Amino acid sequence: MKKVLLSLLIFLFGALVGLGGGWWLWAETPSEDAAAETVAFTGAEGETEELETANAAQISFTNIYRGDGDANTYEQDLTRPLLLEIEDEDTYRRVWAELFAATLTPPRTEIDFEQQKLLVLMTEQKPSAGYLLTVTGIEQADGKLLVTASDKSPGEGCAAANRTTRPIHAVAIARTGEQRESVFHLEPDRSAPCRIKLSS
């Protein structure tokens, strides 16, 4: 009788341990139904596409120019942001002249187009100064280059020059030989403090 009770106790203990182990595995295993993080990126024609960024590979870049361009001369489309890919010196020279046709043209940084290409991201035309565009990251995923940038606006009550502008950030990345579509995502940012605040 004692042997029967002992066997029963061992069986029950094993069953409880099995249930406990099964619960621990279930609790630690991520749900397959969990939605992957996606971000809306914009393509060359203004179309948007939701892309996963969790497993994207980081791409290093070199800052070439960040500031304002001439809002009125580079008129491919003043009503929406644009991302240009420049892969040769002649195009670089022409686009740079158009971007700064009516302003003081910054010097063109020398770029080795055998090894690099230039990405020029710009916003739509802005109604005043005080805006700033900053590329914060470039990644590669699903055969695409994903360019993310912060799009800062002047805060409420900030004084800004009354002239149209078009913020630009140009960066250089390594040329890999792969044909990769470039898309971008702008993150609105109104956190910057005023340099000059309008008196109330």
C-alpha positions in Angstrom: 0.0 0.0 0.0 2.8 2.4 0.9 4.5 1.7 -2.5 1.2 2.5 -4.3 0.8 5.8 -2.4 4.5 6.7 -3.0 4.1 6.0 -6.7 0.9 8.1 -6.8 2.7 11.0 -5.1 5.6 10.8 -7.5 3.2 10.8 -10.4 1.3 13.8 -9.1 4.5 15.7 -8.4 5.8 15.0 -11.9 2.5 16.2 -13.4 2.6 19.5 -11.4 6.2 20.1 -12.5 5.2 19.4 -16.1 2.4 21.9 -15.9 4.6 24.5 -14.3 7.3 24.0 -17.0 4.6 24.2 -19.7 3.2 27.5 -18.2 6.8 29.0 -18.0 7.5 28.2 -21.6 4.1 29.7 -22.7 4.7 32.8 -20.7 8.1 33.5 -22.1 7.4 32.7 -25.7 6.4 35.9 -27.8 3.0 35.7 -29.5 3.2 35.0 -33.2 0.3 37.4 -33.6 2.3 40.3 -32.3 2.4 43.0 -34.9 5.9 44.0 -36.2 6.8 47.7 -36.0 6.3 49.5 -39.3 6.9 53.0 -40.5 5.4 54.9 -43.4 8.1 55.8 -45.9 7.7 58.0 -49.0 9.0 57.1 -52.4 10.2 59.1 -55.4 6.7 59.8 -56.8 5.2 60.7 -53.4 3.7 57.3 -52.8 3.9 55.9 -49.2 4.7 52.4 -48.1 4.6 50.7 -44.7 8.0 49.1 -44.1 9.3 47.1 -41.2 12.4 48.6 -39.6 13.1 46.2 -36.7 15.8 44.2 -38.6 17.1 47.0 -40.8 20.9 47.3 -41.2 22.5 50.7 -40.3 24.2 52.6 -43.0 26.9 55.2 -42.1 26.8 58.6 -43.7 28.9 61.8 -43.9 27.3 65.2 -43.5 27.8 67.5 -46.6 25.4 70.4 -46.0 22.6 71.2 -43.7 20.6 74.4 -43.9 18.3 76.4 -46.2 18.3 76.3 -50.0 16.6 78.7 -52.4 12.9 77.9 -52.2 12.0 79.3 -55.6 14.6 78.0 -58.0 14.7 74.2 -57.6 11.1 73.7 -58.8 10.8 70.0 -59.5 8.0 70.2 -56.9 7.7 72.9 -54.2 4.6 71.3 -52.6 6.2 68.1 -51.1 9.5 66.8 -49.7 12.0 65.3 -52.2 14.9 62.9 -52.0 17.5 63.2 -54.7 20.2 60.6 -55.5 23.3 62.1 -57.2 25.9 59.8 -58.6 28.2 61.9 -60.8 30.0 65.2 -60.7 28.1 66.9 -63.5 24.8 66.3 -61.8 26.2 67.4 -58.5 27.4 70.7 -60.0 24.1 71.4 -61.7 21.8 70.5 -58.8 24.0 72.5 -56.3 23.8 75.6 -58.6 20.0 75.2 -58.8 19.5 74.7 -55.1 21.4 78.0 -54.3 20.7 80.1 -57.4 19.4 83.1 -55.4 21.4 82.7 -52.2 25.0 82.5 -51.1 26.1 79.2 -52.5 28.0 77.1 -50.0 31.2 75.4 -51.3 30.7 72.0 -52.8 32.4 69.4 -50.7 34.6 67.1 -52.9 33.0 63.7 -53.3 34.6 60.6 -54.8 31.7 59.4 -57.0 33.7 56.2 -57.7 33.2 55.3 -54.0 30.3 57.4 -52.9 26.9 58.9 -53.9 25.1 61.9 -52.5 21.6 61.9 -51.0 19.9 65.3 -50.9 16.8 65.4 -48.8 14.6 68.6 -48.8 11.3 69.5 -47.4 8.5 71.3 -49.2 8.6 75.1 -49.5 8.3 76.7 -46.0 6.6 80.1 -45.4 9.4 81.5 -43.2 12.8 80.8 -41.8 13.2 78.9 -38.6 12.8 75.4 -40.0 15.5 72.7 -39.9 15.8 69.3 -41.5 18.2 66.8 -40.1 18.9 63.2 -41.3 19.0 61.1 -38.2 19.5 57.7 -39.7 19.9 55.6 -42.8 19.1 51.9 -42.9 18.8 49.2 -45.5 15.9 46.7 -45.5 14.2 44.7 -48.3 16.5 46.1 -50.9 15.6 49.7 -50.0 17.5 52.6 -48.4 15.4 54.0 -45.6 16.3 57.6 -44.8 14.8 59.0 -41.6 15.0 62.7 -40.7 13.8 65.2 -38.1 11.7 68.1 -39.5 11.8 70.9 -37.0 9.4 73.8 -37.1 9.7 77.1 -35.3 7.8 76.9 -32.0 4.6 78.9 -31.3 5.4 82.5 -30.8 8.9 82.3 -32.2 10.2 85.1 -34.3 11.4 84.0 -37.8 12.4 85.9 -40.9 9.5 86.5 -43.3 10.9 84.7 -46.4 10.2 81.4 -48.1 12.8 78.7 -47.4 13.4 75.1 -48.3 15.4 73.2 -45.6 18.0 70.8 -47.0 20.3 68.1 -45.7 22.8 66.5 -48.0 24.8 63.4 -46.9 27.2 61.1 -48.7 27.0 57.3 -48.4 29.2 54.5 -49.7 28.4 53.2 -53.2 27.8 49.5 -53.1 27.0 48.7 -56.7 23.5 47.5 -55.7 20.5 49.2 -57.2 18.5 50.2 -54.2 15.4 52.4 -54.1 15.7 55.2 -51.7 12.7 56.2 -49.5 12.3 58.6 -46.6 10.4 59.3 -43.5 10.1 62.8 -41.9 9.4 63.0 -38.1 7.8 66.3 -37.2 9.6 68.0 -34.3 8.4 71.2 -32.5 10.5 70.8 -29.4 13.3 73.3 -30.4 13.2 76.5 -28.2 12.9 79.9 -29.8 16.1 81.8 -30.5 14.0 85.0 -30.5 10.5 85.0 -29.0 7.9 87.5 -30.1 6.8 89.8 -27.3 3.3 89.3 -26.2 
